[in-house]
């Protein structure tokens, strides 16, 4: 794959031992999506045209998770020799590239594209060999500190484990967000040693090395505290999820969606919602779900991946929907399950009605025509079709392949046509 600039390098080779998981750390999910997917999106949104992900631990998991990203390539760090070494393993892929390279870490899912784009722009205007994005945070524990001279000019980064007590009090930190100019970075990395507490090749030594080479290095405080939350523990994962959930809900409320109780609502980062839709408390919208305009969801509704609600659909209390499409005007107000279903317009799904879509080995589809009425407690055993304007009586069980004709009324177990009354 040809390399087109700007380039982004995302470091994702670490195991994340404090997560206590066999899963690659950057694949743990925040609001339904792997952490690294947010970082890839941020880099792409900032203008990166080629993205290189550095993998190591559980590399096959990363290949699988990002296999459908056409602008992503992989470099492998076979030994964990530090962040400087992790960047160097990208050198063969970038041997002929000259230009800016964002260097990011894959466990900061809250990075936004806007400050990254600003860094790329400023690096070009400043003609800097390195531009660092920094942040001031209330609790800098765990971060490298930014050291500046009396005039405020950048001096160097000191990793926390190498800090003096005075340096640990500094609140401006390095969240590992850089723009380097290539190929000069390779020269700097070749000069970095391992004389530090970890005995590793620190990427954080590269800016100071570039300065000794007479190159321009600038540190800009352009990142917010929320942007730089690194996820190293399950507690961090929960914190990142809470911040991301607030961002997701703020976006949809800005777009005209009413979320009655944001603290008791969960919306996946892949969902889309139309204006004037109302989301009631304790609802979970999980995965790639599409909700139209003027819908009503909840309370206690669960919309699973593959759900599509057209405009004006109502999904009420304790209704669960998965891999199903409901057309406009359809109502399922309470206690129903619709899985692998295609439901027409203006259908009424009664209380407790379900599609029995799983036969123990395979899932099957149910199709319900426009204007049908599905009675309370009715069971539709898939595969089955319910015709236009058909009526299922309360408690009716329509067995598999026993399709109900347009306009027919069926009742009983198993369901059978309702006989007209005798004169």
Residue pairs with C-beta under 8 A, 6 or more apart in sequence:
1 50
1 73
3 50
3 93
3 94
3 96
3 97
4 49
4 50
5 49
5 50
5 97
5 99
5 100
5 101
6 46
6 47
6 48
6 49
6 99
6 100
6 101
6 102
6 120
7 48
7 49
7 50
7 51
7 52
7 94
7 97
7 99
7 100
7 101
7 102
7 182
8 43
8 44
8 46
8 48
8 50
8 51
8 52
8 101
8 102
8 103
8 104
9 51
9 52
9 54
9 87
9 90
9 101
9 102
9 103
9 104
10 36
10 39
10 40
10 43
10 51
10 52
10 53
10 54
10 104
10 105
10 106
11 54
11 83
11 86
11 87
11 103
11 104
11 105
11 106
11 176
12 24
12 26
12 36
12 53
12 54
12 55
12 62
12 105
12 106
12 107
13 54
13 55
13 56
13 57
13 59
13 76
13 77
13 80
13 86
14 25
14 56
14 57
14 80
14 107
15 24
15 25
15 56
15 57
15 58
16 24
16 25
16 26
16 28
16 57
16 107
16 232
18 232
18 233
19 25
19 28
19 232
19 233
19 234
19 237
20 234
21 28
22 58
23 58
23 61
24 57
24 58
24 59
24 61
24 62
25 35
25 57
25 106
25 107
25 231
25 232
26 34
26 35
26 36
26 39
26 62
26 106
26 107
27 34
27 35
27 36
27 58
27 61
27 62
27 65
28 34
28 35
28 231
28 237
29 35
30 38
30 109
30 231
30 237
30 240
30 241
30 244
30 269
31 241
31 244
31 245
31 248
31 266
31 267
31 268
31 269
32 268
32 269
32 270
32 286
32 287
33 268
33 269
33 270
34 65
35 106
35 107
35 108
35 109
35 231
35 240
36 53
36 62
36 65
36 66
36 106
36 107
36 109
37 65
37 66
38 109
38 110
38 111
38 244
38 269
39 104
39 105
39 106
39 108
39 109
39 111
40 51
40 53
40 66
40 69
40 72
41 113
42 104
42 111
42 112
42 113
42 116
43 51
43 102
43 104
43 113
43 116
44 51
44 71
44 113
45 113
45 116
45 117
46 102
46 113
46 114
46 116
46 117
46 119
46 120
47 117
47 120
48 71
48 102
49 71
50 71
50 73
51 69
51 71
51 72
51 73
52 72
52 73
52 74
52 75
52 90
52 93
52 94
53 62
53 66
53 72
53 73
53 74
53 75
53 106
54 74
54 75
54 76
54 77
54 86
54 87
54 89
54 90
55 62
55 63
55 74
55 75
55 76
55 77
56 76
56 77
56 78
56 80
56 86
59 74
59 76
62 74
63 74
66 72
73 93
75 89
75 90
75 92
75 93
76 89
77 85
77 86
77 89
79 85
81 200
81 201
82 194
82 198
82 200
82 201
82 202
82 203
83 176
83 200
83 201
83 202
83 203
83 204
84 189
84 192
84 200
84 201
84 202
84 203
84 205
84 206
85 200
85 201
86 203
87 103
87 185
87 189
87 203
88 186
88 189
88 201
91 186
94 101
94 182
94 183
97 182
97 183
98 182
98 183
99 181
99 182
100 120
100 123
100 124
100 179
100 180
100 181
100 182
101 179
101 180
101 181
101 182
101 185
102 116
102 119
102 120
102 177
102 178
102 179
103 176
103 177
103 178
103 179
103 180
103 203
104 111
104 116
104 176
104 177
104 178
105 176
105 230
107 230
107 231
107 232
108 175
108 176
108 177
108 227
108 228
108 229
108 230
108 231
109 231
109 240
109 244
110 226
110 227
110 228
110 229
110 240
110 243
110 244
111 177
111 223
111 227
111 228
112 227
115 133
115 222
115 223
115 224
115 227
116 133
116 177
118 222
119 131
119 133
119 177
119 179
119 220
119 222
120 179
122 128
122 131
122 218
122 220
123 131
123 179
123 181
123 218
126 216
126 218
127 216
128 179
128 181
128 215
128 216
128 217
128 218
129 180
129 181
129 184
129 185
129 188
129 210
129 213
129 215
129 216
129 217
130 178
130 179
130 180
130 181
130 185
130 206
130 207
130 210
130 215
130 216
130 217
130 218
131 178
131 179
131 217
131 218
131 219
131 220
132 146
132 154
132 157
132 174
132 177
132 178
132 207
132 217
132 218
132 219
132 220
133 175
133 177
133 178
133 179
133 220
133 222
133 223
134 146
134 172
134 173
134 174
134 175
134 219
134 220
134 221
134 222
134 223
135 172
135 173
135 175
135 221
135 223
135 224
135 225
135 227
135 228
136 171
136 172
136 173
136 221
136 225
137 143
137 171
137 173
137 225
137 228
138 171
138 225
140 160
140 168
140 170
140 171
140 172
140 173
141 160
142 160
142 230
142 232
143 160
143 173
143 174
143 175
143 228
144 157
144 158
144 159
144 160
144 173
144 174
144 204
145 157
145 158
145 160
145 163
145 167
145 168
145 170
145 172
145 173
145 174
146 154
146 157
146 170
146 172
146 173
146 174
146 219
147 154
147 155
147 156
147 157
147 158
147 167
147 170
148 154
148 155
148 172
148 219
149 155
154 207
154 211
154 217
154 218
154 219
155 208
156 207
156 208
157 174
157 204
157 205
157 207
157 208
158 167
158 204
159 196
159 197
159 198
159 202
159 204
160 168
161 196
161 197
161 198
162 196
162 197
172 221
173 228
174 204
175 223
175 227
175 228
175 230
176 203
176 204
177 223
177 228
178 203
178 207
180 206
184 210
184 213
184 215
185 206
185 210
187 213
188 206
188 209
188 210
188 213
188 215
189 201
189 203
189 206
191 209
192 201
192 202
192 205
192 206
192 209
193 201
194 200
194 201
196 202
207 217
207 219
208 217
210 217
211 217
226 243
229 236
229 239
229 240
229 243
230 236
231 237
231 240
244 269
245 266
245 267
246 262
248 267
248 268
248 269
249 259
249 262
249 265
249 267
252 259
252 267
252 273
253 259
253 262
255 273
255 275
256 275
256 276
257 273
257 274
257 275
257 276
257 277
257 278
257 279
258 276
258 277
258 278
258 279
259 265
259 267
259 279
260 278
260 279
260 280
260 281
261 280
261 281
261 282
264 281
264 282
265 279
265 281
265 282
265 283
265 284
265 285
265 298
266 283
266 284
266 285
266 286
267 273
267 279
267 285
268 285
268 286
268 287
268 288
268 289
270 287
270 288
270 289
271 285
271 287
271 288
271 289
271 290
271 291
271 303
272 289
272 290
272 291
273 279
273 285
273 291
273 295
274 291
274 292
274 293
274 294
274 295
274 311
275 293
275 294
276 293
276 294
277 291
277 292
277 293
277 294
277 295
277 296
277 297
278 295
278 296
278 297
279 285
279 297
279 298
280 296
280 297
280 298
280 299
280 301
281 298
281 299
281 300
282 298
282 299
282 300
283 297
283 298
283 299
283 300
283 301
283 302
283 303
284 301
284 302
284 303
285 291
285 297
285 303
286 302
286 303
286 304
286 305
287 304
287 305
287 306
287 307
288 305
288 306
289 303
289 304
289 305
289 306
289 307
289 308
290 307
290 308
290 309
291 297
291 303
291 307
291 309
291 313
292 309
292 310
292 311
292 312
292 313
292 328
293 311
293 312
294 311
294 312
295 309
295 311
295 312
295 313
295 314
295 315
296 313
296 314
296 315
296 316
297 303
297 309
297 315
298 315
298 316
298 317
299 316
299 317
300 317
300 318
301 315
301 316
301 317
301 318
301 319
301 320
301 321
302 319
302 320
302 321
303 309
303 315
303 320
303 321
304 320
304 321
304 322
304 323
305 322
305 323
306 322
306 323
306 324
307 321
307 322
307 323
307 324
307 325
308 324
308 325
308 326
309 315
309 326
310 325
310 326
310 327
310 328
310 330
310 345
311 328
312 328
312 329
313 326
313 327
313 328
313 329
313 330
313 331
314 330
314 331
314 332
314 333
315 321
315 326
315 332
316 331
316 332
316 333
316 334
317 333
317 334
317 335
318 334
318 335
319 332
319 333
319 334
319 335
319 336
319 337
319 338
320 336
320 337
320 338
320 339
321 332
321 337
321 338
321 339
321 341
322 338
322 339
322 340
323 339
323 340
323 363
324 338
324 339
324 340
324 341
324 342
324 343
324 355
325 341
325 342
325 343
326 332
326 338
326 341
326 343
326 347
327 343
327 344
327 345
327 347
327 370
328 345
328 346
329 345
329 346
329 347
330 343
330 344
330 345
330 346
330 347
330 348
330 349
331 347
331 348
331 349
332 338
332 349
332 353
333 349
333 351
334 351
334 352
335 351
335 352
336 349
336 350
336 351
336 352
336 353
336 354
337 354
337 355
338 349
338 354
338 355
338 366
339 355
339 357
339 358
339 363
340 355
340 357
340 363
340 364
340 365
340 366
340 382
341 355
341 357
341 365
341 366
341 367
341 368
342 365
342 366
342 367
342 368
343 349
343 368
344 368
344 369
344 370
344 371
344 372
344 388
345 370
345 371
346 370
346 371
347 368
347 369
347 370
347 371
347 372
347 373
347 374
348 372
348 373
348 374
349 374
350 373
350 374
350 375
350 376
350 377
350 378
350 394
351 376
351 377
352 376
352 377
353 374
353 375
353 376
353 377
353 378
353 379
353 380
353 392
354 378
354 379
354 380
355 366
355 380
355 382
356 379
356 380
356 381
356 382
357 363
357 364
357 365
357 366
357 382
358 364
359 400
363 382
364 382
364 383
364 400
365 382
365 383
366 380
366 382
366 383
366 384
366 385
366 386
367 384
367 385
367 386
368 374
368 380
368 385
368 386
369 385
369 386
369 387
369 388
369 389
369 390
369 406
370 388
370 389
371 388
371 389
372 386
372 387
372 388
372 389
372 390
372 391
372 392
373 390
373 391
373 392
374 380
374 386
374 392
375 391
375 392
375 393
375 394
375 395
375 396
376 394
376 395
377 394
377 395
378 392
378 393
378 394
378 395
378 396
378 397
378 398
379 396
379 397
379 398
380 386
380 392
380 398
381 397
381 398
381 399
381 400
382 400
383 400
383 401
384 398
384 399
384 400
384 401
384 402
384 403
384 404
385 403
385 404
386 392
386 398
386 403
386 404
387 403
387 404
387 405
387 406
387 407
387 408
388 406
388 407
389 406
389 407
390 404
390 405
390 406
390 407
390 408
390 409
390 410
391 408
391 409
391 410
392 398
392 404
392 409
392 410
392 411
392 415
393 409
393 410
393 411
393 412
393 415
393 418
395 412
395 413
396 410
396 411
396 412
396 413
396 415
397 412
397 413
397 414
397 415
398 404
398 410
398 414
398 415
399 414
399 415
402 414
402 415
404 410
404 415
408 417
409 417
409 418
410 416
410 417
410 418
411 418
